[in-house]
Amino acid sequence: MNYQHLTARFVSLLGEAGVRENEPMAAHTTFKTGGPADLMLLPRTEEGLVSVLRVLRGEDVPYVVIGRGSNLLVSDEGLRGAVVKLSDGMDSVSVRENSVTAQTGVPLKALCLETIRAGLAGLEFAGGIPGALGGAVYMNAGAYGGEMKDYMTSVRVMDSGLEIREIPAAEMKFSYRHSAAMEKGYIILGAVFSLPEGDPQLSMDKMNELNARRREKQPLAYPSAGSTFKRPEGNYAGALIEACGLKGFTIGGAQVSEKHAGFIINTGNAFSRDIYELILHVKEVVLKETGVILEPEVKMLGEF
Ligand SMILES: Cc1cc2nc3c(=O)[nH]c(=O)nc-3n(C[C@H](O)[C@H](O)[C@H](O)COP(=O)(O)OP(=O)(O)OC[C@H]3O[C@@H](n4cnc5c(N)ncnc54)[C@H](O)[C@@H]3O)c2cc1C
């Protein structure tokens, strides 16, 4: 649909740089696939965010909030309505003794480095996850035994009534790749962590070592969205997929990585449709061969 009649209003709220029409989502996803979003809005402040959401709601325009697009598969047909991308401008980090307050758009690597520089430990696991804080809180991202929830004390959200609230982390129902934001429709605006003191050199070494492990095991030379599937209970998706002989299995430009079967990669010219069909194929074969139902970790947006 054409939203040109609303563009001037959004420009008056966010400035020219904050509004894009027919924006190719391939430029905003780590899979590097996905057709155009009718509108992309890039608020740089919480006030800007509220004001555009009021217009979107008032005009019945569907919308979705994204961060760095590192866990997204967006339809080749693109997205109708608006994509609200929270990144630049909403990316501050402040440290006061052991308390770290971070805004939604800060990349996890930057957050990790900032806390290490301040002599705090605990977020080293996140230094190689390519998302922003908001997406990582939403997903309760985790790696190498750590999860976003571990040292979190509260989360700043905008609720479905557009009210800003500070919610204790204990009330966010965090579990494996899950948070209350998924059911409640919260937009994550930021989070507060209480981190233990650490030794900056040890923390840097730890982060670097974990990142080296990633480079060794994961197909980081190719676009992907990380692990395609959630870890099934008592098992590993990659091990099951490999055991089914699917390593290297290809549909169009999408391939089950030869390096790590838990990753589907874009070998260069994949369409989202290729990736989607490969996800379905892998699910079907793994179910038939092992009886395990694999659930995608990757979030799909648009029509498939
Ligand atoms: C190479 C690679 C390695 C990865 N390794 C890991 C890993 O080790 N562990 C892991 O957990 N993940 C991993 N991921 C996946 C991904 O980086 C994480 O899920 C990350 O937390 C997603 O953050 P994002 O900002 O990119 O979110 P997006 O991909 O933009 O969005 C993900 C979901 O969160 C929602 N969302 C985003 N921002 C907000 C917000 N502010 N408020 C409300 N909802 C929001 C979106 O609507 C969407 O449903 C990896 C990905 C890649 C490409």
The ligand as an SDF file (V2000), in Angstrom:
LIG
                    3D

 53 58  0  0  0  0  0  0  0  0999 V2000
   26.3010  -14.7590   13.0260 C   0  0  0  0  0  0  0  0  0  0  0  0
   25.2000  -14.7320   14.0600 C   0  0  0  0  0  0  0  0  0  0  0  0
   25.4240  -15.2860   15.3120 C   0  0  0  0  0  0  0  0  0  0  0  0
   24.3970  -15.2680   16.2770 C   0  0  0  0  0  0  0  0  0  0  0  0
   24.6570  -15.8100   17.5060 N   0  0  0  0  0  0  0  0  0  0  0  0
   23.6890  -15.7910   18.4400 C   0  0  0  0  0  0  0  0  0  0  0  0
   23.9260  -16.3520   19.7460 C   0  0  0  0  0  0  0  0  0  0  0  0
   25.0100  -16.8320   20.0510 O   0  0  0  0  0  0  0  0  0  0  0  0
   22.9100  -16.3190   20.6460 N   0  0  0  0  0  0  0  0  0  0  0  0
   21.6840  -15.7920   20.3510 C   0  0  0  0  0  0  0  0  0  0  0  0
   20.8000  -15.7830   21.2210 O   0  0  0  0  0  0  0  0  0  0  0  0
   21.4320  -15.2500   19.1310 N   0  0  0  0  0  0  0  0  0  0  0  0
   22.3930  -15.2420   18.1780 C   0  0  0  0  0  0  0  0  0  0  0  0
   22.1340  -14.7020   16.9410 N   0  0  0  0  0  0  0  0  0  0  0  0
   20.7680  -14.1810   16.6350 C   0  0  0  0  0  0  0  0  0  0  0  0
   20.5660  -12.6870   16.9400 C   0  0  0  0  0  0  0  0  0  0  0  0
   21.7830  -11.9730   16.8620 O   0  0  0  0  0  0  0  0  0  0  0  0
   19.9190  -12.4690   18.3030 C   0  0  0  0  0  0  0  0  0  0  0  0
   18.6430  -13.0770   18.3810 O   0  0  0  0  0  0  0  0  0  0  0  0
   19.7500  -10.9670   18.6080 C   0  0  0  0  0  0  0  0  0  0  0  0
   19.4220  -10.8090   19.9580 O   0  0  0  0  0  0  0  0  0  0  0  0
   18.6980  -10.2740   17.7570 C   0  0  0  0  0  0  0  0  0  0  0  0
   18.8420   -8.8690   17.9540 O   0  0  0  0  0  0  0  0  0  0  0  0
   18.4660   -7.8440   16.7860 P   0  0  0  0  0  0  0  0  0  0  0  0
   18.6580   -6.4690   17.3060 O   0  0  0  0  0  0  0  0  0  0  0  0
   19.2140   -8.1720   15.5470 O   0  0  0  0  0  0  0  0  0  0  0  0
   16.9220   -8.1540   16.6200 O   0  0  0  0  0  0  0  0  0  0  0  0
   16.0700   -8.2820   15.2720 P   0  0  0  0  0  0  0  0  0  0  0  0
   16.5960   -9.4270   14.4640 O   0  0  0  0  0  0  0  0  0  0  0  0
   15.9710   -6.9640   14.6080 O   0  0  0  0  0  0  0  0  0  0  0  0
   14.6560   -8.7030   15.8580 O   0  0  0  0  0  0  0  0  0  0  0  0
   14.4710   -9.9710   16.4800 C   0  0  0  0  0  0  0  0  0  0  0  0
   13.0770  -10.0030   17.1300 C   0  0  0  0  0  0  0  0  0  0  0  0
   13.0460   -9.0680   18.1820 O   0  0  0  0  0  0  0  0  0  0  0  0
   12.0270   -8.0740   17.9630 C   0  0  0  0  0  0  0  0  0  0  0  0
   12.5960   -6.8130   18.4190 N   0  0  0  0  0  0  0  0  0  0  0  0
   13.7740   -6.2590   18.0310 C   0  0  0  0  0  0  0  0  0  0  0  0
   14.0020   -5.1210   18.7260 N   0  0  0  0  0  0  0  0  0  0  0  0
   12.9270   -4.9570   19.5570 C   0  0  0  0  0  0  0  0  0  0  0  0
   12.5750   -3.9780   20.5250 C   0  0  0  0  0  0  0  0  0  0  0  0
   13.3510   -2.9440   20.7930 N   0  0  0  0  0  0  0  0  0  0  0  0
   11.4070   -4.1330   21.1960 N   0  0  0  0  0  0  0  0  0  0  0  0
   10.6000   -5.1900   20.9360 C   0  0  0  0  0  0  0  0  0  0  0  0
   10.8810   -6.1470   20.0260 N   0  0  0  0  0  0  0  0  0  0  0  0
   12.0360   -6.0360   19.3500 C   0  0  0  0  0  0  0  0  0  0  0  0
   11.7290   -8.1210   16.4660 C   0  0  0  0  0  0  0  0  0  0  0  0
   10.4080   -7.7170   16.1660 O   0  0  0  0  0  0  0  0  0  0  0  0
   11.9580   -9.6130   16.1800 C   0  0  0  0  0  0  0  0  0  0  0  0
   10.8160  -10.3730   16.5260 O   0  0  0  0  0  0  0  0  0  0  0  0
   23.1400  -14.6890   15.9630 C   0  0  0  0  0  0  0  0  0  0  0  0
   22.9330  -14.1370   14.6880 C   0  0  0  0  0  0  0  0  0  0  0  0
   23.9480  -14.1480   13.7450 C   0  0  0  0  0  0  0  0  0  0  0  0
   23.7030  -13.5110   12.4160 C   0  0  0  0  0  0  0  0  0  0  0  0
  1  2  1  0
  2  3  1  0
  2 52  2  0
  3  4  2  0
  4  5  1  0
  4 50  1  0
  5  6  2  0
  6  7  1  0
  6 13  1  0
  7  8  2  0
  7  9  1  0
  9 10  1  0
 10 11  2  0
 10 12  1  0
 12 13  2  0
 13 14  1  0
 14 15  1  0
 14 50  1  0
 15 16  1  0
 16 17  1  0
 16 18  1  0
 18 19  1  0
 18 20  1  0
 20 21  1  0
 20 22  1  0
 22 23  1  0
 23 24  1  0
 24 25  2  0
 24 26  1  0
 24 27  1  0
 27 28  1  0
 28 29  2  0
 28 30  1  0
 28 31  1  0
 31 32  1  0
 32 33  1  0
 33 34  1  0
 33 48  1  0
 34 35  1  0
 35 36  1  0
 35 46  1  0
 36 37  1  0
 36 45  1  0
 37 38  2  0
 38 39  1  0
 39 40  1  0
 39 45  2  0
 40 41  1  0
 40 42  2  0
 42 43  1  0
 43 44  2  0
 44 45  1  0
 46 47  1  0
 46 48  1  0
 48 49  1  0
 50 51  2  0
 51 52  1  0
 52 53  1  0
M  END
$$$$
